[in-house]
Amino acid sequence: MPAIKSSACGKFILVGEHAVVYGQPAIALPLSNRRITLHIEPQILAPSGKIKVFFPALGLDGEPVDKLPSNHPIYRAVWEVINYLSLSQSPSCDLRFNSQLPIGTGLGSSASMAVATIRGLLEFLGHPLSDAAINKLAFECEKYVHSNPSGVDNTVITYEEPVFYQKGQELVSLKPAADLHFVLADSGIQKSTGETVSGLAERYQTDSALIKPIIESIGQLANSARRAIETGDLAEIAEAINQNQRLLAELELSCPELDHLVNVALESGALAAKLTGGGKGGHILALVKANRVETVLQGLITKGALNPFHTVIRGVI
């Protein structure tokens, strides 16, 4: 078996996180310049079924894959492939990961690990699959990692294109009418998306009269943002982002560190800013004009943001 290389991008939610779990639409964008890369190296002389994982960012240095927790995205991805192919035993190989994508900060790292592993291992075994099939397997992994995922992370990462996503509906690929520039920055607070999703679910059960209208309002913002993206209306996109942040704060999904970065981005010249991902930590995104990117980056750095960076979604019209 030859050595194989695969990779998967990260993602960020423009509008609609959490609401998407409850059947509302969301818009997700690929982080193509922040990736997890996997090299698979065959170990011809090793006993059958020996897969070792090397992932410096996770502190893994030759850990047998079957020693990882059963809800670890790499563990799940390996076994989803083995079960899908009905293999009696796994191959012997080393999985060597490198990551430009921050881990555990709301940018889709678990889904990125799953997609890179599934795609690479299928090719390594001589059974490449369509994106649709890879996406389905990655979603199964996400169920173990996040317990009640929406499916948006694995979808945007598998297809690596802007998507308008709603559970049970046909996937819509978005075609931005103009380039969209974003600055993302880390709050320095790590928070499990699974925890924030389950926490909101508990509140939804006990106080649906309060929570449900907010969730529905977020869904309406996703519809507005979709139209604005397709027509290139930056002002309307910005309004949807800012209103989404206000509603997420009402759901108690923001935190002082995120609020601080949102305010800094706006004061530095961003058109809009909000948390992205599970909330209560992780990253913010800021929509900026191209000529304000460096100013917003420097403003965030000066005020204590961790590793802010620029990414762009290219227009197609």
HUFENSUL-V896368 format. One record per helix or strand. SS is the DSSP state (H for helix, E for strand). FROM is the first residue (numbers start at 1). LEN is the number of residues. Records with the same first field share a line. If there is no record, write none. Layout:
# HUFENSUL-V896368
SS: FROM-LEN / FROM-LEN
This chain:
# HUFENSUL-V896368
E: 4-12 / 26-17 / 51-5 / 60-5 / 93-7 / 163-3 / 172-2 / 180-7 / 272-5 / 283-6 / 306-8
H: 19-4 / 56-3 / 65-3 / 73-12 / 109-16 / 131-16 / 152-8 / 193-14 / 208-24 / 234-17 / 256-12 / 290-13
